[in-house]
Amino acid sequence: MNIRHLARLAGLSPSSVSLALRDSPKISAARKAQVRRLAEQVGYRSDARVVAMMRHLRKPAAVRESACFAVMSFYPGRQPWEQSLHGIRIYEGMSRRAAELGYRLEPLWLRSPGMTHRRFRGILEARGIEGLLCFGSPNFDEEFPAELSRCAIVTVGLSLRTPLHRVVSDSFSDTVTALDRLQRLGYLRPGLVISSYEELRGAHKHTAAYLGWCEHRLGQAAALPILRLDEVEPAPLLTWLKRERPDALVFVHQGDVLGDLQALLRRHRVRVPRNLGVLAISPTLAGAKFAGLHENQLMMGVRAVELLAARIANRDLGIPRFPRIELVESLWQDGHSLRRVAVNS
């Protein structure tokens, strides 16, 4: 069912039906009521993406050119997404998709000297900004300020406690994908090493996936004790490797420590992949020689913009009662840290 079909049933032109559904003053109240009743009877539902696009295109050219989403964060720096490859890629995805939808991005500094939440709200109102793209906070207990809740809000990641629409990397699915790959290669004793930061950042989904996968794929007692390691320290890692004897290591950490892991294993003559397979899960694997999964930041940025545009189209402003969460699976990167393990080798 679309506008043309609905117009045919109502005996009206498609433009008249469209105006009636948009509550235009050009259409009488009686005719609006007639069209709405018919739409409800036949189950017509508007496409939020089309509504948003048409609303945008109907605006004067000068207004369309100024339409924008604000990009903000609770980090102290002006534009913290420029400080990491992870953030740069997300912002790139946001920019591309926003441009395709006719919007531009305007970075705003929430933590600038002298800035208050009320003043920040005034800036948004003065510029007619309804949509906020948020890069989160260094504090996982951060609450989104009520003063800014007149906008539609989409955040990236889980670092804000307030229930918001958000786009996150699918940590659970990534870990299952990693373990499935190891099993297909013949590894039978995978172990998990994870930092406390990645535990919080992934809402404990890496560890939940590991424990559940081991129980259902290898047997109830197959999971090895999980090693939580914030720094690549020789003593705890080597002790754990010797005691638990994993044949493969799933290493969940930030990308900047992967080189430290590689150097430590080489220094202590742990031959990879001959004696130990290594699969890394990290926001980025740039420069790393490990096989593994890295976050699809471009798609995370694209999905954040699409989710925000849809929320504005549906007038879903403020702190949502039922937040939407978009999960984005990571991308596979080949490396030389895994091999096919022969049966009974």
PyMOL commands that set and color helices and strands:
alter all, ss='L'
color gray80, all
select helices_A, chain A and resi 3-10+14-21+29-42+48-57+61-66+80-83+85-100+117-126+146-148+171-185+196-201+205-217+234-244+255-267+297-313
alter helices_A, ss='H'
color red, helices_A
select strands_A, chain A and resi 68-72+104-107+131-134+152-156+165-169+190-194+227-228+248-252+277-282+291-294+325-328+331-333
alter strands_A, ss='S'
color yellow, strands_A
deselect
rebuild
show_as cartoon
